[in-house]
Amino acid sequence: QVQLVESGGGLVQSGGSLRLSCAASGRTFSQSIMGWFRQAPGKEREFVAAITPSGATTRYADSVKGRFTISRDNAKNTAYLQMNSLKPEDTAVYYCAAGGVLTTRASSYLYWGQGTQVTVSS
C-alpha cells in the first residue's frame, strides 16, 4: 500500500513557476514508477510526466516538454514536478500516482493522491 500526498499548488501568473511535491508513505516508493497527471474542469484526466524508480528514465506529454521536469528523491520518499513557463492552459488539478509500468495510461497506476490545484492567470 502506498499513500500519496501532493503539495505546492497555487495561483501563479503566466510565465511563472511552481514546484509540486508528492510525499509517499510505504516501503515500495523506491520500487514504483511515479507519474503526474492533471485534470482541467470538463476535461478528462491527462498524462503529464512519469519517472522510473531509479530516475534514469522519464517521459513527458508533448504539451509540457521543455517546460516541466519530473524528479524524485527516494531517500525522502518524494517525487517532484518542476513547472516553468506556465501557461493558462496548464490550469488544472494535478495528481501524482504510483504504479509498476512506465506508461501514459492512468488506469495502469495503482495509487493516487488527492490532487493539488494549479491556477495560471493570464
ZIHU-V915017 format. One record per pair of residues at least 12 apart in sequence whose ideal C-beta (glycine too) atoms are under 10 Angstrom apart, sorted by sequence separation. I is the first residue (numbers start at 1). GAP is how many residues later the second one is. D is the distance in Angstrom with one decimal. If there is no record, write none. Layout:
I;GAP;D, I;GAP;D
This chain:
7;12;9.6, 8;12;4.2, 9;12;9.8, 22;12;6.9, 35;12;7.0, 36;12;4.2, 37;12;8.9, 47;12;8.3, 48;12;7.4, 49;12;7.0, 58;12;5.4, 69;12;7.4, 70;12;7.9, 97;12;3.7, 98;12;6.3, 99;12;7.4, 7;13;7.2, 8;13;5.1, 22;13;9.5, 35;13;7.6, 36;13;4.9, 37;13;9.2, 47;13;8.7, 48;13;5.5, 58;13;8.3, 68;13;6.1, 69;13;4.4, 81;13;7.0, 96;13;9.2, 97;13;7.9, 98;13;4.4, 99;13;9.7, 6;14;6.1, 7;14;5.1, 8;14;8.9, 22;14;7.6, 35;14;6.9, 36;14;7.3, 47;14;5.4, 58;14;9.7, 68;14;6.6, 69;14;8.2, 95;14;9.1, 97;14;6.4, 98;14;8.1, 6;15;6.9, 7;15;8.0, 34;15;8.9, 35;15;4.0, 36;15;8.9, 46;15;6.9, 48;15;8.3, 49;15;6.7, 55;15;8.9, 67;15;9.2, 68;15;5.1, 69;15;7.8, 81;15;7.8, 96;15;9.0, 97;15;5.0, 98;15;9.0, 5;16;8.6, 6;16;5.2, 7;16;7.3, 20;16;7.2, 34;16;6.7, 35;16;7.7, 47;16;9.7, 48;16;5.8, 49;16;9.2, 55;16;6.6, 67;16;6.8, 68;16;7.2, 80;16;9.4, 96;16;7.5, 97;16;7.3, 5;17;7.1, 6;17;8.0, 33;17;5.9, 34;17;5.3, 46;17;8.3, 47;17;9.6, 55;17;5.4, 64;17;9.1, 67;17;5.3, 68;17;9.0, 79;17;5.9, 95;17;5.7, 96;17;4.8, 4;18;5.6, 5;18;4.9, 33;18;7.1, 34;18;8.5, 51;18;9.8, 54;18;9.0, 55;18;8.8, 66;18;8.9, 67;18;4.6, 68;18;9.2, 78;18;9.7, 79;18;9.6, 95;18;5.6, 96;18;9.7, 4;19;7.3, 5;19;7.9, 32;19;9.7, 33;19;6.1, 34;19;8.2, 49;19;5.9, 51;19;4.8, 53;19;8.2, 55;19;7.9, 64;19;7.7, 66;19;8.2, 67;19;7.6, 79;19;8.5, 94;19;8.9, 95;19;7.9, 96;19;8.6, 3;20;8.8, 4;20;5.4, 5;20;8.1, 32;20;9.4, 33;20;6.8, 48;20;6.7, 49;20;8.0, 50;20;6.8, 51;20;6.9, 52;20;9.0, 54;20;8.4, 64;20;9.8, 67;20;8.2, 95;20;4.7, 96;20;8.8, 3;21;6.9, 4;21;8.1, 32;21;6.3, 34;21;9.4, 49;21;4.0, 51;21;5.6, 53;21;7.5, 64;21;9.6, 93;21;9.1, 94;21;6.4, 95;21;8.0, 2;22;5.6, 3;22;4.5, 4;22;9.1, 31;22;5.4, 48;22;8.0, 49;22;9.6, 64;22;9.9, 68;22;8.7, 93;22;4.2, 94;22;5.5, 2;23;6.9, 3;23;6.5, 30;23;5.9, 38;23;9.1, 64;23;9.7, 67;23;8.4, 92;23;9.1, 93;23;6.9, 94;23;7.8, 1;24;8.4, 2;24;4.2, 29;24;8.5, 30;24;8.8, 33;24;9.4, 34;24;10.0, 35;24;8.6, 36;24;9.5, 37;24;9.4, 55;24;9.6, 63;24;9.1, 92;24;9.9, 93;24;5.5, 94;24;5.4, 1;25;5.7, 2;25;8.9, 4;25;9.1, 28;25;9.6, 36;25;9.4, 38;25;9.9, 92;25;8.0, 93;25;7.5, 1;26;9.6, 2;26;5.8, 33;26;9.6, 38;26;9.2, 63;26;7.9, 64;26;7.7, 70;26;9.7, 91;26;8.5, 92;26;6.2, 93;26;9.8, 1;27;8.2, 2;27;6.4, 63;27;8.4, 91;27;6.3, 92;27;8.7, 4;28;9.8, 20;28;9.7, 36;28;9.1, 51;28;6.9, 90;28;6.5, 91;28;5.1, 92;28;9.3, 2;29;9.9, 50;29;9.7, 51;29;9.4, 90;29;9.1, 91;29;5.1, 2;30;6.6, 4;30;8.8, 6;30;8.9, 49;30;9.6, 51;30;9.6, 90;30;5.1, 91;30;8.5, 88;31;8.8, 89;31;7.8, 91;31;9.8, 2;32;9.8, 36;32;8.1, 49;32;6.4, 86;32;7.7, 88;32;4.9, 48;33;7.0, 49;33;9.9, 86;33;9.6, 87;33;6.1, 88;33;7.0, 89;33;9.8, 36;34;6.3, 49;34;9.8, 79;34;9.9, 86;34;4.6, 88;34;4.8, 35;35;8.3, 48;35;9.1, 81;35;9.9, 83;35;7.4, 86;35;9.6, 87;35;8.5, 34;36;7.5, 34;37;9.5, 81;37;9.6, 83;37;9.1, 34;38;5.8, 32;40;9.4, 34;40;10.0, 30;42;8.7, 32;42;9.7, 48;42;9.2, 29;43;8.4, 30;43;10.0, 31;43;9.2, 36;43;7.7, 38;43;9.6, 59;43;6.1, 61;43;7.3, 29;44;9.9, 30;44;4.2, 34;44;9.4, 35;44;8.6, 36;44;9.2, 48;44;8.9, 58;44;8.9, 59;44;8.4, 60;44;9.6, 29;45;6.7, 30;45;8.7, 34;45;4.2, 36;45;4.8, 57;45;6.6, 59;45;7.1, 34;46;9.4, 35;46;9.8, 46;46;8.2, 48;46;7.2, 29;47;9.3, 30;47;7.7, 32;47;9.1, 34;47;9.6, 36;47;9.5, 45;47;8.9, 48;47;9.0, 49;47;9.9, 50;47;8.6, 53;47;9.5, 20;48;9.5, 22;48;9.9, 24;48;9.4, 29;48;4.6, 45;48;8.9, 48;48;9.6, 28;49;9.9, 29;49;8.4, 40;49;8.0, 43;49;7.9, 50;49;8.5, 53;49;9.6, 17;50;9.3, 18;50;10.0, 19;50;9.4, 20;50;9.6, 22;50;8.7, 24;50;9.7, 27;50;9.0, 29;50;8.3, 40;50;8.9, 41;50;8.6, 45;50;7.2, 47;50;9.7, 52;50;5.8, 26;51;8.0, 40;51;6.3, 41;51;8.2, 50;51;9.2, 51;51;8.1, 19;52;9.7, 21;52;9.7, 24;52;9.2, 25;52;7.0, 38;52;7.7, 40;52;4.2, 41;52;8.8, 45;52;9.7, 50;52;5.6, 23;53;7.9, 24;53;4.6, 38;53;8.9, 39;53;5.6, 40;53;7.9, 50;53;7.3, 23;54;6.5, 24;54;6.9, 38;54;3.8, 39;54;5.3, 50;54;7.3, 21;55;9.3, 22;55;9.3, 23;55;5.3, 24;55;7.2, 37;55;9.0, 38;55;6.6, 39;55;8.3, 49;55;9.5, 22;56;6.4, 23;56;8.5, 37;56;9.2, 38;56;4.8, 39;56;7.2, 47;56;8.3, 48;56;9.2, 21;57;5.7, 22;57;4.3, 37;57;7.3, 38;57;7.0, 47;57;3.9, 21;58;7.5, 22;58;7.3, 36;58;6.2, 37;58;4.8, 46;58;8.6, 47;58;7.6, 50;58;9.9, 20;59;8.7, 21;59;5.7, 22;59;7.7, 36;59;7.1, 37;59;7.9, 47;59;7.0, 50;59;8.8, 20;60;6.6, 21;60;8.2, 35;60;8.6, 36;60;5.6, 37;60;6.2, 46;60;8.3, 19;61;6.2, 20;61;4.3, 35;61;7.0, 36;61;7.6, 45;61;5.4, 19;62;7.2, 20;62;8.0, 34;62;6.5, 35;62;4.6, 44;62;8.8, 47;62;9.7, 18;63;8.4, 19;63;5.1, 20;63;7.0, 34;63;7.3, 35;63;7.6, 18;64;8.1, 19;64;7.1, 33;64;8.6, 34;64;5.8, 35;64;6.7, 17;65;7.3, 18;65;4.9, 19;65;9.4, 32;65;9.2, 33;65;7.0, 34;65;8.3, 17;66;6.1, 18;66;8.7, 32;66;4.2, 33;66;5.0, 35;66;9.7, 16;67;8.8, 17;67;4.7, 31;67;9.5, 32;67;6.6, 33;67;6.1, 35;67;8.4, 37;67;9.0, 39;67;9.5, 45;67;9.7, 16;68;8.3, 17;68;7.7, 18;68;6.7, 32;68;6.9, 33;68;6.2, 34;68;9.8, 35;68;8.0, 15;69;8.8, 16;69;8.3, 17;69;6.6, 29;69;7.2, 31;69;8.2, 33;69;5.2, 35;69;8.2, 37;69;5.8, 15;70;6.1, 16;70;5.4, 28;70;7.8, 33;70;7.8, 35;70;9.5, 45;70;9.8, 7;71;9.8, 12;71;8.6, 14;71;8.7, 15;71;6.7, 35;71;8.1, 8;72;8.4, 14;72;6.4, 15;72;8.2, 18;72;9.1, 22;72;9.2, 24;72;8.2, 26;72;8.6, 28;72;9.4, 37;72;7.9, 4;73;9.8, 5;73;9.8, 6;73;9.3, 8;73;8.2, 13;73;8.1, 14;73;6.0, 22;73;8.8, 23;73;9.0, 35;73;8.8, 8;74;9.8, 9;74;9.9, 12;74;5.7, 14;74;5.9, 20;74;5.8, 22;74;3.4, 24;74;6.7, 35;74;5.7, 2;75;9.3, 4;75;8.5, 6;75;9.1, 8;75;9.2, 13;75;9.7, 14;75;9.7, 20;75;9.8, 21;75;8.6, 22;75;8.6, 33;75;8.6, 34;75;9.0, 37;75;8.4, 14;76;9.1, 18;76;9.2, 20;76;7.6, 22;76;8.6, 33;76;7.7, 37;76;9.9, 39;76;7.8, 32;77;9.2, 33;77;9.7, 34;77;9.9, 35;77;9.6, 36;77;9.7, 38;77;8.8, 12;78;9.2, 32;78;8.5, 37;78;9.1, 38;78;10.0, 40;78;9.9, 12;79;9.7, 32;79;8.0, 11;80;9.5, 38;80;7.6, 28;82;9.8, 29;82;9.9, 9;83;9.6, 28;83;9.2, 9;84;8.0, 9;85;6.4, 26;85;8.4, 8;86;8.7, 6;87;9.2, 24;87;8.3, 6;88;6.6, 6;89;6.8, 24;89;8.8, 6;90;5.4, 23;90;8.8, 4;91;8.4, 5;91;8.6, 22;91;6.1, 4;92;5.3, 4;93;7.2, 20;93;10.0, 4;94;6.3, 22;94;9.0, 2;95;9.5, 3;95;9.5, 21;95;8.9, 2;96;4.9, 20;96;6.3, 2;97;9.5, 18;98;9.4, 20;98;7.5, 18;100;6.2, 18;101;9.9, 18;102;8.7, 16;104;7.4, 4;105;10.0, 15;105;8.8, 16;105;9.0, 6;106;9.6, 7;106;9.3, 9;106;8.3, 10;106;8.4, 11;106;8.6, 12;106;7.6, 14;106;5.7, 4;107;5.8, 6;107;4.5, 9;107;3.4, 10;107;7.7, 11;107;8.4, 12;107;7.4, 13;107;7.3, 14;107;6.6, 15;107;9.8, 2;108;7.6, 3;108;7.3, 4;108;6.5, 5;108;5.8, 6;108;6.9, 8;108;6.4, 9;108;4.8, 10;108;7.1, 11;108;4.7, 12;108;5.7, 13;108;5.4, 14;108;5.2, 1;109;9.4, 2;109;4.3, 3;109;9.8, 4;109;3.7, 5;109;7.1, 6;109;6.2, 7;109;6.1, 9;109;4.8, 10;109;7.3, 11;109;8.0, 12;109;7.4, 13;109;8.1, 1;110;7.6, 2;110;9.5, 3;110;8.2, 4;110;8.1, 6;110;4.2, 8;110;8.6, 9;110;8.0, 10;110;10.0, 11;110;6.6, 2;111;9.8, 3;111;9.9, 4;111;9.9, 5;111;9.1, 6;111;9.8
